[in-house]
Amino acid sequence: MSRRIVLCLPDGAPRVDPGADETARRDVEVAFDWDESPAGVVGWAEGGFAALELASRHGGLVDRLVLVSTPPLESEAATAVTPCKAKTLLLYGMREGGSAEAKWWKKRLGGRFEMVPDGGRDILERVWPRVLSHLAPGTLRK
């Protein structure tokens, strides 16, 4: 049985697997809509808000969460951030304020954050192998 991963993207972003070759090397199914089955969830940029909502509301079904370059919430919404039970990984580029954004989320969600040297906001394709290793550990085929 394959590991299901839900990829939450910002509005208007193309719904494509950011690393189809790497995904194919694992027993992973990438979906863009959640069907209420157990899954790991990743959100890129503003899609991270939907990923966090899924993880917070459905903790029994979402066990792992990755936020990639998700900006901090506005001050009013920041008070509504609900910590989730999912094992969380935050991935950010070191350029364009990524370090401050990662620390903002770390303070509210906990988990682990990792920085991509020379990376900006558009790092999803670059970090996809790391995303998969967090969301679907032990699935790499040799």
The first five atom37 places (N, CA, C, CB, O) and aatype in JSON, in Angstrom:
{
  "aatype": [12, 15, 1, 1, 9, 19, 10, 4, 10, 14, 3, 7, 0, 14, 1, 19, 3, 14, 7, 0, 3, 6, 16, 0, 1, 1, 3, 19, 6, 19, 0, 13, 3, 17, 3, 6, 15, 14, 0, 7, 19, 19, 7, 17, 0, 6, 7, 7, 13, 0, 0, 10, 6, 10, 0, 15, 1, 8, 7, 7, 10, 19, 3, 1, 10, 19, 10, 19, 15, 16, 14, 14, 10, 6, 15, 6, 0, 0, 16, 0, 19, 16, 14, 4, 11, 0, 11, 16, 10, 10, 10, 18, 7, 12, 1, 6, 7, 7, 15, 0, 6, 0, 11, 17, 17, 11, 11, 1, 10, 7, 7, 1, 13, 6, 12, 19, 14, 3, 7, 7, 1, 3, 9, 10, 6, 1, 19, 17, 14, 1, 19, 10, 15, 8, 10, 0, 14, 7, 16, 10, 1, 11],
  "atom_mask": [
    [1, 1, 1, 1, 1],
    [1, 1, 1, 1, 1],
    [1, 1, 1, 1, 1],
    [1, 1, 1, 1, 1],
    [1, 1, 1, 1, 1],
    [1, 1, 1, 1, 1],
    [1, 1, 1, 1, 1],
    [1, 1, 1, 1, 1],
    [1, 1, 1, 1, 1],
    [1, 1, 1, 1, 1],
    [1, 1, 1, 1, 1],
    [1, 1, 1, 0, 1],
    [1, 1, 1, 1, 1],
    [1, 1, 1, 1, 1],
    [1, 1, 1, 1, 1],
    [1, 1, 1, 1, 1],
    [1, 1, 1, 1, 1],
    [1, 1, 1, 1, 1],
    [1, 1, 1, 0, 1],
    [1, 1, 1, 1, 1],
    [1, 1, 1, 1, 1],
    [1, 1, 1, 1, 1],
    [1, 1, 1, 1, 1],
    [1, 1, 1, 1, 1],
    [1, 1, 1, 1, 1],
    [1, 1, 1, 1, 1],
    [1, 1, 1, 1, 1],
    [1, 1, 1, 1, 1],
    [1, 1, 1, 1, 1],
    [1, 1, 1, 1, 1],
    [1, 1, 1, 1, 1],
    [1, 1, 1, 1, 1],
    [1, 1, 1, 1, 1],
    [1, 1, 1, 1, 1],
    [1, 1, 1, 1, 1],
    [1, 1, 1, 1, 1],
    [1, 1, 1, 1, 1],
    [1, 1, 1, 1, 1],
    [1, 1, 1, 1, 1],
    [1, 1, 1, 0, 1],
    [1, 1, 1, 1, 1],
    [1, 1, 1, 1, 1],
    [1, 1, 1, 0, 1],
    [1, 1, 1, 1, 1],
    [1, 1, 1, 1, 1],
    [1, 1, 1, 1, 1],
    [1, 1, 1, 0, 1],
    [1, 1, 1, 0, 1],
    [1, 1, 1, 1, 1],
    [1, 1, 1, 1, 1],
    [1, 1, 1, 1, 1],
    [1, 1, 1, 1, 1],
    [1, 1, 1, 1, 1],
    [1, 1, 1, 1, 1],
    [1, 1, 1, 1, 1],
    [1, 1, 1, 1, 1],
    [1, 1, 1, 1, 1],
    [1, 1, 1, 1, 1],
    [1, 1, 1, 0, 1],
    [1, 1, 1, 0, 1],
    [1, 1, 1, 1, 1],
    [1, 1, 1, 1, 1],
    [1, 1, 1, 1, 1],
    [1, 1, 1, 1, 1],
    [1, 1, 1, 1, 1],
    [1, 1, 1, 1, 1],
    [1, 1, 1, 1, 1],
    [1, 1, 1, 1, 1],
    [1, 1, 1, 1, 1],
    [1, 1, 1, 1, 1],
    [1, 1, 1, 1, 1],
    [1, 1, 1, 1, 1],
    [1, 1, 1, 1, 1],
    [1, 1, 1, 1, 1],
    [1, 1, 1, 1, 1],
    [1, 1, 1, 1, 1],
    [1, 1, 1, 1, 1],
    [1, 1, 1, 1, 1],
    [1, 1, 1, 1, 1],
    [1, 1, 1, 1, 1],
    [1, 1, 1, 1, 1],
    [1, 1, 1, 1, 1],
    [1, 1, 1, 1, 1],
    [1, 1, 1, 1, 1],
    [1, 1, 1, 1, 1],
    [1, 1, 1, 1, 1],
    [1, 1, 1, 1, 1],
    [1, 1, 1, 1, 1],
    [1, 1, 1, 1, 1],
    [1, 1, 1, 1, 1],
    [1, 1, 1, 1, 1],
    [1, 1, 1, 1, 1],
    [1, 1, 1, 0, 1],
    [1, 1, 1, 1, 1],
    [1, 1, 1, 1, 1],
    [1, 1, 1, 1, 1],
    [1, 1, 1, 0, 1],
    [1, 1, 1, 0, 1],
    [1, 1, 1, 1, 1],
    [1, 1, 1, 1, 1],
    [1, 1, 1, 1, 1],
    [1, 1, 1, 1, 1],
    [1, 1, 1, 1, 1],
    [1, 1, 1, 1, 1],
    [1, 1, 1, 1, 1],
    [1, 1, 1, 1, 1],
    [1, 1, 1, 1, 1],
    [1, 1, 1, 1, 1],
    [1, 1, 1, 1, 1],
    [1, 1, 1, 0, 1],
    [1, 1, 1, 0, 1],
    [1, 1, 1, 1, 1],
    [1, 1, 1, 1, 1],
    [1, 1, 1, 1, 1],
    [1, 1, 1, 1, 1],
    [1, 1, 1, 1, 1],
    [1, 1, 1, 1, 1],
    [1, 1, 1, 1, 1],
    [1, 1, 1, 0, 1],
    [1, 1, 1, 0, 1],
    [1, 1, 1, 1, 1],
    [1, 1, 1, 1, 1],
    [1, 1, 1, 1, 1],
    [1, 1, 1, 1, 1],
    [1, 1, 1, 1, 1],
    [1, 1, 1, 1, 1],
    [1, 1, 1, 1, 1],
    [1, 1, 1, 1, 1],
    [1, 1, 1, 1, 1],
    [1, 1, 1, 1, 1],
    [1, 1, 1, 1, 1],
    [1, 1, 1, 1, 1],
    [1, 1, 1, 1, 1],
    [1, 1, 1, 1, 1],
    [1, 1, 1, 1, 1],
    [1, 1, 1, 1, 1],
    [1, 1, 1, 1, 1],
    [1, 1, 1, 0, 1],
    [1, 1, 1, 1, 1],
    [1, 1, 1, 1, 1],
    [1, 1, 1, 1, 1],
    [1, 1, 1, 1, 1]
  ],
  "atom_positions": [
    [[0.85, -1.19, 0.0], [0.0, 0.0, 0.0], [0.89, 1.24, 0.0], [-0.96, 0.0, 1.23], [1.8, 1.35, 0.82]],
    [[0.63, 2.16, -0.89], [1.48, 3.35, -1.01], [1.15, 4.37, 0.07], [1.32, 3.97, -2.4], [0.04, 4.41, 0.61]],
    [[2.13, 5.2, 0.35], [1.98, 6.29, 1.31], [1.36, 7.46, 0.56], [3.35, 6.7, 1.97], [1.85, 7.85, -0.5]],
    [[0.29, 8.01, 1.09], [-0.4, 9.13, 0.45], [0.14, 10.44, 1.01], [-1.93, 9.02, 0.67], [0.28, 10.62, 2.22]],
    [[0.42, 11.36, 0.09], [0.88, 12.7, 0.45], [-0.05, 13.7, -0.23], [2.37, 12.93, 0.03], [-0.3, 13.61, -1.43]],
    [[-0.54, 14.65, 0.54], [-1.38, 15.71, -0.01], [-0.5, 16.95, -0.15], [-2.64, 15.99, 0.9], [0.11, 17.41, 0.81]],
    [[-0.45, 17.49, -1.36], [0.34, 18.67, -1.67], [-0.59, 19.86, -1.8], [1.17, 18.48, -2.98], [-1.41, 19.93, -2.72]],
    [[-0.47, 20.8, -0.88], [-1.3, 22.02, -0.87], [-0.49, 23.15, -1.5], [-1.75, 22.4, 0.58], [0.59, 23.51, -1.02]],
    [[-1.02, 23.71, -2.58], [-0.33, 24.76, -3.33], [-1.1, 26.07, -3.23], [-0.15, 24.34, -4.8], [-2.29, 26.07, -2.93]],
    [[-0.42, 27.18, -3.5], [-1.14, 28.46, -3.52], [-2.12, 28.49, -4.69], [-0.15, 29.65, -3.62], [-1.94, 27.78, -5.68]],
    [[-3.15, 29.3, -4.58], [-4.12, 29.45, -5.66], [-3.41, 29.81, -6.95], [-5.18, 30.52, -5.31], [-2.53, 30.67, -6.96]],
    [[-3.79, 29.15, -8.03], [-3.23, 29.45, -9.34], [-1.95, 28.7, -9.67], [0.0, 0.0, 0.0], [-1.51, 28.73, -10.82]],
    [[-1.34, 28.03, -8.7], [-0.12, 27.27, -8.99], [-0.49, 26.0, -9.75], [0.65, 26.92, -7.68], [-1.52, 25.4, -9.46]],
    [[0.34, 25.59, -10.7], [0.03, 24.36, -11.44], [0.08, 23.14, -10.53], [1.01, 24.18, -12.61], [0.97, 23.01, -9.7]],
    [[-0.87, 22.26, -10.7], [-0.96, 21.04, -9.89], [-0.1, 19.95, -10.52], [-2.43, 20.56, -9.74], [-0.6, 19.08, -11.22]],
    [[1.19, 20.03, -10.24], [2.13, 19.04, -10.77], [3.03, 18.56, -9.63], [2.97, 19.63, -11.94], [3.33, 19.3, -8.7]],
    [[3.44, 17.32, -9.73], [4.4, 16.75, -8.79], [5.72, 17.5, -8.99], [4.56, 15.2, -9.01], [6.26, 17.49, -10.09]],
    [[6.24, 18.13, -7.95], [7.46, 18.92, -8.1], [8.73, 18.09, -8.32], [7.66, 19.77, -6.89], [9.77, 18.65, -8.66]],
    [[8.65, 16.81, -8.14], [9.81, 15.94, -8.33], [9.37, 14.54, -8.72], [0.0, 0.0, 0.0], [9.58, 13.59, -7.96]],
    [[8.77, 14.42, -9.88], [8.17, 13.15, -10.29], [9.17, 11.99, -10.27], [7.57, 13.28, -11.68], [8.81, 10.88, -9.89]],
    [[10.41, 12.24, -10.67], [11.42, 11.17, -10.66], [11.68, 10.68, -9.23], [12.73, 11.65, -11.29], [11.74, 9.47, -8.98]],
    [[11.83, 11.62, -8.31], [12.07, 11.24, -6.91], [10.83, 10.56, -6.32], [12.44, 12.49, -6.06], [10.96, 9.59, -5.58]],
    [[9.65, 11.05, -6.64], [8.41, 10.44, -6.15], [8.3, 9.01, -6.65], [7.17, 11.26, -6.59], [7.87, 8.12, -5.91]],
    [[8.69, 8.79, -7.91], [8.61, 7.45, -8.49], [9.57, 6.47, -7.81], [8.92, 7.51, -9.98], [9.34, 5.26, -7.84]],
    [[10.63, 6.98, -7.21], [11.59, 6.12, -6.52], [11.06, 5.62, -5.17], [12.9, 6.87, -6.31], [11.69, 4.79, -4.52]],
    [[9.92, 6.12, -4.76], [9.32, 5.76, -3.48], [7.92, 5.2, -3.72], [9.27, 6.98, -2.51], [7.36, 5.39, -4.8]],
    [[7.38, 4.53, -2.75], [6.01, 4.04, -2.85], [5.08, 5.13, -2.31], [5.83, 2.69, -2.05], [4.48, 4.99, -1.24]],
    [[4.98, 6.21, -3.09], [4.26, 7.41, -2.66], [3.24, 7.81, -3.72], [5.24, 8.57, -2.38], [3.52, 7.75, -4.92]],
    [[2.07, 8.22, -3.26], [1.03, 8.77, -4.13], [0.85, 10.23, -3.76], [-0.32, 7.97, -4.0], [0.53, 10.55, -2.62]],
    [[1.06, 11.13, -4.72], [0.86, 12.56, -4.49], [-0.54, 12.94, -4.95], [1.94, 13.41, -5.24], [-0.93, 12.67, -6.09]],
    [[-1.28, 13.56, -4.05], [-2.64, 14.03, -4.35], [-2.7, 15.54, -4.08], [-3.71, 13.26, -3.51], [-1.91, 16.07, -3.3]],
    [[-3.64, 16.21, -4.71], [-3.8, 17.64, -4.52], [-5.06, 17.97, -3.74], [-3.83, 18.35, -5.86], [-5.28, 19.12, -3.37]],
    [[-5.88, 16.97, -3.49], [-7.09, 17.13, -2.69], [-7.1, 16.0, -1.66], [-8.39, 17.11, -3.59], [-6.73, 14.87, -1.96]],
    [[-7.52, 16.32, -0.46], [-7.55, 15.32, 0.6], [-8.85, 14.55, 0.53], [-7.38, 15.98, 1.99], [-9.92, 15.15, 0.43]],
    [[-8.77, 13.23, 0.59], [-9.97, 12.38, 0.52], [-10.34, 11.79, 1.88], [-9.75, 11.26, -0.49], [-11.07, 10.8, 1.95]],
    [[-9.83, 12.39, 2.93], [-10.1, 11.98, 4.31], [-9.46, 10.64, 4.67], [-11.59, 11.9, 4.54], [-9.89, 9.99, 5.63]],
    [[-8.45, 10.22, 3.92], [-7.71, 9.02, 4.28], [-6.39, 9.45, 4.93], [-7.45, 8.11, 3.03], [-5.95, 10.59, 4.73]],
    [[-5.75, 8.56, 5.71], [-4.48, 8.93, 6.35], [-3.47, 9.44, 5.33], [-3.9, 7.72, 7.12], [-3.34, 8.89, 4.23]],
    [[-2.74, 10.49, 5.71], [-1.81, 11.11, 4.77], [-0.78, 11.94, 5.51], [-2.55, 11.97, 3.75], [-0.98, 12.35, 6.65]],
    [[0.32, 12.19, 4.83], [1.25, 13.23, 5.2], [0.87, 14.45, 4.37], [0.0, 0.0, 0.0], [0.38, 14.3, 3.25]],
    [[1.1, 15.65, 4.89], [0.67, 16.85, 4.19], [1.84, 17.83, 4.07], [-0.52, 17.52, 4.92], [2.6, 18.04, 5.01]],
    [[1.97, 18.41, 2.87], [2.97, 19.43, 2.61], [2.29, 20.64, 2.01], [4.09, 18.91, 1.67], [1.42, 20.52, 1.15]],
    [[2.7, 21.82, 2.47], [2.18, 23.06, 1.91], [3.32, 23.96, 1.48], [0.0, 0.0, 0.0], [4.26, 24.2, 2.23]],
    [[3.22, 24.44, 0.25], [4.23, 25.36, -0.27], [3.64, 26.77, -0.34], [4.73, 24.91, -1.66], [2.51, 26.96, -0.8]],
    [[4.42, 27.75, 0.12], [4.02, 29.16, 0.12], [2.67, 29.29, 0.84], [3.93, 29.72, -1.34], [2.49, 28.73, 1.92]],
    [[1.73, 30.03, 0.26], [0.42, 30.21, 0.92], [-0.37, 28.92, 1.01], [-0.4, 31.25, 0.17], [-1.33, 28.85, 1.78]],
    [[-0.01, 27.9, 0.26], [-0.64, 26.59, 0.39], [-0.37, 25.97, 1.75], [0.0, 0.0, 0.0], [-1.07, 25.05, 2.17]],
    [[0.64, 26.47, 2.44], [0.94, 26.0, 3.79], [-0.19, 26.25, 4.77], [0.0, 0.0, 0.0], [-0.34, 25.5, 5.74]],
    [[-0.98, 27.29, 4.54], [-2.11, 27.58, 5.44], [-3.13, 26.44, 5.39], [-2.79, 28.93, 5.06], [-3.63, 26.01, 6.42]],
    [[-3.43, 25.95, 4.18], [-4.37, 24.83, 4.03], [-3.78, 23.56, 4.61], [-4.74, 24.62, 2.54], [-4.5, 22.77, 5.22]],
    [[-2.47, 23.35, 4.42], [-1.81, 22.16, 4.97], [-1.88, 22.17, 6.49], [-0.34, 22.09, 4.5], [-2.16, 21.14, 7.1]],
    [[-1.62, 23.31, 7.1], [-1.68, 23.42, 8.55], [-3.1, 23.19, 9.06], [-1.18, 24.79, 9.0], [-3.3, 22.55, 10.09]],
    [[-4.08, 23.7, 8.35], [-5.48, 23.49, 8.75], [-5.84, 22.0, 8.71], [-6.43, 24.29, 7.84], [-6.49, 21.5, 9.63]],
    [[-5.42, 21.31, 7.66], [-5.67, 19.86, 7.58], [-5.02, 19.13, 8.76], [-5.13, 19.29, 6.25], [-5.66, 18.3, 9.41]],
    [[-3.77, 19.45, 9.02], [-3.05, 18.78, 10.11], [-3.66, 19.09, 11.47], [-1.57, 19.19, 10.1], [-3.72, 18.22, 12.34]],
    [[-4.1, 20.32, 11.67], [-4.69, 20.71, 12.95], [-6.06, 20.1, 13.18], [-4.79, 22.22, 13.04], [-6.37, 19.66, 14.29]],
    [[-6.87, 20.06, 12.15], [-8.24, 19.55, 12.29], [-8.33, 18.04, 12.26], [-9.09, 20.11, 11.21], [-9.28, 17.46, 12.8]],
    [[-7.37, 17.39, 11.63], [-7.46, 15.95, 11.41], [-6.21, 15.24, 11.92], [-7.68, 15.65, 9.93], [-5.6, 14.45, 11.2]],
    [[-5.85, 15.54, 13.17], [-4.64, 14.98, 13.76], [-4.59, 13.47, 13.78], [0.0, 0.0, 0.0], [-3.5, 12.9, 13.75]],
    [[-5.71, 12.82, 13.82], [-5.71, 11.36, 13.82], [-5.4, 10.76, 12.46], [0.0, 0.0, 0.0], [-5.04, 9.59, 12.36]],
    [[-5.53, 11.57, 11.41], [-5.3, 11.07, 10.05], [-4.07, 11.69, 9.38], [-6.52, 11.35, 9.2], [-3.52, 11.12, 8.44]],
    [[-3.65, 12.85, 9.88], [-2.46, 13.51, 9.34], [-1.36, 13.41, 10.39], [-2.75, 15.02, 8.96], [-1.41, 14.08, 11.42]],
    [[-0.36, 12.56, 10.12], [0.67, 12.32, 11.12], [1.95, 13.12, 10.89], [1.01, 10.88, 11.14], [2.77, 13.25, 11.81]],
    [[2.14, 13.67, 9.68], [3.34, 14.43, 9.37], [2.97, 15.64, 8.52], [4.38, 13.54, 8.63], [2.07, 15.59, 7.68]],
    [[3.7, 16.74, 8.78], [3.44, 18.01, 8.1], [4.76, 18.64, 7.69], [2.64, 18.96, 9.01], [5.73, 18.62, 8.45]],
    [[4.8, 19.2, 6.48], [5.93, 20.0, 6.03], [5.4, 21.33, 5.51], [6.76, 19.24, 4.94], [4.47, 21.36, 4.69]],
    [[5.98, 22.43, 5.98], [5.71, 23.74, 5.41], [6.97, 24.18, 4.68], [5.3, 24.78, 6.52], [8.06, 24.16, 5.24]],
    [[6.81, 24.57, 3.42], [7.92, 25.02, 2.59], [7.67, 26.47, 2.2], [8.09, 24.12, 1.32], [6.72, 26.77, 1.47]],
    [[8.5, 27.38, 2.69], [8.41, 28.81, 2.35], [7.04, 29.4, 2.61], [8.77, 29.01, 0.89], [6.59, 30.27, 1.86]],
    [[6.36, 28.95, 3.65], [5.05, 29.5, 4.02], [5.27, 30.79, 4.81], [4.21, 28.47, 4.86], [5.96, 30.77, 5.83]],
    [[4.7, 31.9, 4.35], [4.91, 33.16, 5.06], [4.16, 33.18, 6.4], [4.45, 34.34, 4.18], [3.19, 32.45, 6.58]],
    [[4.62, 34.01, 7.32], [3.89, 34.16, 8.58], [2.49, 34.71, 8.33], [4.66, 35.09, 9.54], [2.24, 35.37, 7.32]],
    [[1.61, 34.44, 9.25], [0.24, 34.96, 9.16], [0.2, 36.4, 9.63], [-0.73, 34.09, 9.99], [1.07, 36.85, 10.36]],
    [[-0.83, 37.12, 9.2], [-1.06, 38.48, 9.68], [-1.31, 38.42, 11.19], [-2.26, 39.15, 8.94], [-1.68, 37.37, 11.72]],
    [[-1.11, 39.51, 11.88], [-1.14, 39.52, 13.35], [-2.45, 38.99, 13.93], [-0.91, 40.91, 13.85], [-2.43, 38.28, 14.94]],
    [[-3.61, 39.32, 13.31], [-4.88, 38.84, 13.86], [-5.0, 37.32, 13.7], [-6.07, 39.54, 13.15], [-5.45, 36.63, 14.61]],
    [[-4.59, 36.81, 12.56], [-4.68, 35.38, 12.3], [-3.64, 34.59, 13.09], [-4.54, 35.11, 10.82], [-3.83, 33.41, 13.37]],
    [[-2.54, 35.24, 13.43], [-1.45, 34.55, 14.14], [-1.91, 34.02, 15.48], [-0.27, 35.49, 14.33], [-1.43, 32.98, 15.92]],
    [[-2.82, 34.7, 16.13], [-3.32, 34.23, 17.42], [-4.19, 32.99, 17.27], [-4.1, 35.33, 18.12], [-4.43, 32.28, 18.24]],
    [[-4.65, 32.73, 16.04], [-5.52, 31.58, 15.8], [-4.75, 30.34, 15.34], [-6.56, 31.93, 14.77], [-5.37, 29.33, 15.03]],
    [[-3.42, 30.4, 15.3], [-2.64, 29.24, 14.88], [-2.83, 28.14, 15.91], [-1.13, 29.59, 14.72], [-2.5, 28.3, 17.09]],
    [[-3.36, 27.02, 15.46], [-3.59, 25.88, 16.33], [-2.45, 24.91, 16.17], [-4.95, 25.21, 16.02], [-2.22, 24.38, 15.08]],
    [[-1.72, 24.66, 17.25], [-0.65, 23.66, 17.13], [-1.25, 22.31, 16.73], [0.13, 23.52, 18.47], [-2.39, 21.99, 17.07]],
    [[-0.47, 21.55, 16.0], [-0.96, 20.25, 15.56], [-0.09, 19.15, 16.16], [-0.97, 20.16, 14.02], [1.03, 19.4, 16.61]],
    [[-0.62, 17.95, 16.15], [0.1, 16.79, 16.7], [1.07, 16.2, 15.69], [-0.89, 15.73, 17.15], [1.92, 15.38, 16.06]],
    [[0.95, 16.59, 14.43], [1.78, 16.02, 13.37], [3.25, 16.35, 13.58], [1.31, 16.53, 12.0], [3.59, 17.45, 14.03]],
    [[4.1, 15.41, 13.27], [5.54, 15.64, 13.28], [5.83, 16.67, 12.19], [6.37, 14.29, 13.07], [5.53, 16.42, 11.02]],
    [[6.41, 17.81, 12.57], [6.49, 18.96, 11.67], [7.92, 19.28, 11.24], [5.89, 20.16, 12.34], [8.85, 19.23, 12.04]],
    [[8.05, 19.6, 9.96], [9.31, 20.04, 9.38], [9.06, 21.34, 8.63], [9.92, 18.96, 8.43], [8.1, 21.45, 7.86]],
    [[9.92, 22.33, 8.86], [9.83, 23.63, 8.22], [11.04, 23.8, 7.32], [9.74, 24.79, 9.27], [12.17, 23.71, 7.79]],
    [[10.84, 24.04, 6.03], [11.93, 24.19, 5.07], [11.87, 25.59, 4.44], [11.85, 23.1, 3.97], [10.86, 25.99, 3.88]],
    [[12.98, 26.31, 4.55], [13.05, 27.69, 4.07], [14.38, 27.97, 3.42], [12.8, 28.68, 5.21], [15.4, 27.38, 3.79]],
    [[14.38, 28.87, 2.43], [15.61, 29.36, 1.83], [16.19, 30.45, 2.71], [0.0, 0.0, 0.0], [15.46, 31.17, 3.39]],
    [[17.49, 30.57, 2.69], [18.15, 31.57, 3.53], [17.97, 33.0, 3.0], [19.63, 31.26, 3.64], [18.12, 33.96, 3.76]],
    [[17.64, 33.14, 1.73], [17.41, 34.47, 1.18], [15.95, 34.88, 1.38], [17.79, 34.52, -0.32], [15.1, 34.05, 1.71]],
    [[15.68, 36.15, 1.17], [14.31, 36.68, 1.19], [13.61, 36.51, 2.54], [13.48, 36.01, 0.11], [12.4, 36.31, 2.59]],
    [[14.36, 36.59, 3.62], [13.76, 36.56, 4.96], [13.36, 35.18, 5.44], [0.0, 0.0, 0.0], [12.59, 35.08, 6.4]],
    [[13.85, 34.13, 4.81], [13.46, 32.77, 5.17], [13.76, 32.39, 6.6], [0.0, 0.0, 0.0], [12.98, 31.69, 7.23]],
    [[14.88, 32.84, 7.11], [15.26, 32.48, 8.49], [14.25, 33.03, 9.49], [16.67, 33.02, 8.81], [13.84, 32.33, 10.41]],
    [[13.86, 34.29, 9.32], [12.88, 34.9, 10.23], [11.53, 34.2, 10.12], [12.73, 36.4, 9.93], [10.85, 34.0, 11.13]],
    [[11.13, 33.84, 8.89], [9.85, 33.15, 8.71], [9.87, 31.77, 9.35], [9.52, 33.03, 7.21], [8.9, 31.37, 9.99]],
    [[10.97, 31.04, 9.19], [11.09, 29.71, 9.8], [11.01, 29.81, 11.32], [12.41, 29.04, 9.38], [10.34, 29.0, 11.96]],
    [[11.68, 30.79, 11.88], [11.66, 30.98, 13.34], [10.27, 31.36, 13.82], [12.68, 32.06, 13.77], [9.85, 30.94, 14.9]],
    [[9.54, 32.15, 13.02], [8.17, 32.53, 13.37], [7.31, 31.29, 13.51], [7.57, 33.49, 12.31], [6.59, 31.14, 14.5]],
    [[7.38, 30.37, 12.52], [6.58, 29.15, 12.56], [7.08, 28.2, 13.66], [6.61, 28.44, 11.21], [6.27, 27.57, 14.34]],
    [[8.38, 28.1, 13.83], [8.95, 27.22, 14.85], [8.41, 27.6, 16.24], [10.5, 27.29, 14.84], [8.08, 26.73, 17.04]],
    [[8.34, 28.9, 16.5], [7.84, 29.38, 17.79], [6.39, 28.95, 18.02], [7.94, 30.91, 17.85], [6.01, 28.68, 19.16]],
    [[5.59, 28.87, 16.97], [4.18, 28.55, 17.1], [3.86, 27.06, 16.96], [3.4, 29.31, 16.09], [2.9, 26.56, 17.55]],
    [[4.67, 26.35, 16.16], [4.36, 24.94, 15.88], [5.35, 23.96, 16.48], [4.31, 24.73, 14.41], [5.05, 22.78, 16.63]],
    [[6.53, 24.44, 16.83], [7.57, 23.5, 17.24], [8.12, 22.79, 16.03], [0.0, 0.0, 0.0], [8.15, 23.34, 14.93]],
    [[8.56, 21.58, 16.22], [9.11, 20.81, 15.12], [10.54, 21.2, 14.82], [0.0, 0.0, 0.0], [11.24, 21.77, 15.66]],
    [[10.96, 20.88, 13.63], [12.35, 21.11, 13.2], [12.34, 22.04, 12.0], [13.06, 19.76, 12.85], [11.46, 21.96, 11.14]],
    [[13.32, 22.95, 11.94], [13.43, 23.73, 10.71], [14.82, 23.57, 10.12], [13.13, 25.21, 10.97], [15.82, 23.45, 10.82]],
    [[14.83, 23.58, 8.79], [16.07, 23.45, 8.04], [16.12, 24.56, 7.0], [16.17, 22.04, 7.36], [15.11, 24.91, 6.38]],
    [[17.32, 25.1, 6.82], [17.53, 26.19, 5.89], [18.27, 25.7, 4.65], [18.3, 27.34, 6.56], [19.16, 24.86, 4.73]],
    [[17.88, 26.24, 3.5], [18.51, 25.91, 2.23], [19.45, 27.05, 1.85], [17.45, 25.65, 1.11], [18.99, 28.16, 1.57]],
    [[20.76, 26.79, 1.85], [21.7, 27.85, 1.47], [21.4, 28.34, 0.04], [23.16, 27.35, 1.57], [21.05, 27.54, -0.83]],
    [[21.55, 29.62, -0.18], [21.33, 30.23, -1.49], [19.93, 29.99, -2.02], [22.33, 29.7, -2.48], [19.71, 30.12, -3.22]],
    [[18.98, 29.64, -1.17], [17.61, 29.42, -1.6], [16.73, 30.61, -1.3], [0.0, 0.0, 0.0], [16.95, 31.33, -0.32]],
    [[15.74, 30.83, -2.15], [14.73, 31.85, -1.93], [13.41, 31.17, -1.58], [0.0, 0.0, 0.0], [13.4, 30.15, -0.9]],
    [[12.33, 31.75, -2.04], [11.01, 31.18, -1.74], [10.67, 29.98, -2.63], [9.94, 32.24, -1.89], [9.95, 29.07, -2.22]],
    [[11.19, 29.98, -3.84], [10.83, 28.95, -4.81], [11.77, 27.74, -4.7], [10.86, 29.52, -6.24], [12.54, 27.46, -5.61]],
    [[11.68, 27.04, -3.57], [12.6, 25.91, -3.31], [11.91, 24.56, -3.31], [13.29, 26.11, -1.98], [12.55, 23.55, -3.04]],
    [[10.62, 24.52, -3.59], [9.88, 23.26, -3.46], [10.51, 22.13, -4.26], [8.44, 23.47, -3.9], [10.71, 21.03, -3.73]],
    [[10.83, 22.38, -5.51], [11.43, 21.34, -6.35], [12.78, 20.9, -5.78], [11.59, 21.84, -7.79], [13.11, 19.72, -5.77]],
    [[13.54, 21.86, -5.32], [14.88, 21.6, -4.78], [14.84, 20.76, -3.5], [15.59, 22.91, -4.5], [15.71, 19.92, -3.29]],
    [[13.83, 20.97, -2.66], [13.76, 20.26, -1.37], [12.84, 19.05, -1.41], [13.29, 21.22, -0.28], [12.64, 18.39, -0.39]],
    [[12.27, 18.74, -2.58], [11.31, 17.64, -2.67], [11.84, 16.32, -2.09], [10.92, 17.44, -4.11], [11.09, 15.64, -1.38]],
    [[13.1, 15.93, -2.36], [13.59, 14.69, -1.74], [13.53, 14.75, -0.21], [15.04, 14.42, -2.18], [13.23, 13.74, 0.44]],
    [[13.82, 15.9, 0.38], [13.76, 16.04, 1.84], [12.31, 15.99, 2.32], [14.42, 17.37, 2.29], [12.03, 15.4, 3.36]],
    [[11.4, 16.59, 1.57], [9.97, 16.54, 1.9], [9.52, 15.08, 1.96], [9.13, 17.33, 0.85], [8.87, 14.66, 2.92]],
    [[9.86, 14.32, 0.92], [9.46, 12.91, 0.87], [10.09, 12.1, 2.0], [9.83, 12.31, -0.47], [9.44, 11.21, 2.56]],
    [[11.34, 12.38, 2.33], [11.98, 11.61, 3.4], [11.31, 11.87, 4.74], [13.48, 11.95, 3.49], [11.29, 11.0, 5.61]],
    [[10.76, 13.07, 4.92], [10.05, 13.36, 6.17], [8.64, 12.77, 6.17], [9.98, 14.88, 6.4], [8.22, 12.17, 7.15]],
    [[7.92, 12.94, 5.07], [6.53, 12.5, 5.01], [6.36, 11.0, 4.8], [5.82, 13.22, 3.9], [5.36, 10.42, 5.22]],
    [[7.35, 10.38, 4.17], [7.25, 8.95, 3.87], [8.59, 8.27, 4.16], [6.84, 8.74, 2.39], [9.24, 7.75, 3.26]],
    [[8.97, 8.27, 5.44], [10.27, 7.67, 5.78], [10.29, 6.18, 5.46], [10.59, 7.87, 7.27], [9.28, 5.49, 5.6]],
    [[11.45, 5.71, 5.02], [11.59, 4.29, 4.77], [10.99, 3.8, 3.48], [0.0, 0.0, 0.0], [10.85, 2.6, 3.28]],
    [[10.62, 4.72, 2.57], [9.98, 4.28, 1.34], [10.9, 4.33, 0.13], [8.76, 5.11, 1.07], [10.49, 3.98, -0.98]],
    [[12.13, 4.75, 0.31], [13.05, 4.86, -0.81], [13.41, 3.48, -1.34], [14.32, 5.62, -0.4], [13.87, 2.61, -0.6]],
    [[13.17, 3.29, -2.64], [13.51, 2.01, -3.28], [14.95, 2.05, -3.75], [12.55, 1.71, -4.47], [15.42, 3.09, -4.21]],
    [[15.63, 0.94, -3.63], [17.03, 0.88, -4.07], [17.12, 0.32, -5.46], [17.86, 0.06, -3.12], [18.22, 0.2, -5.99]]
  ]
}
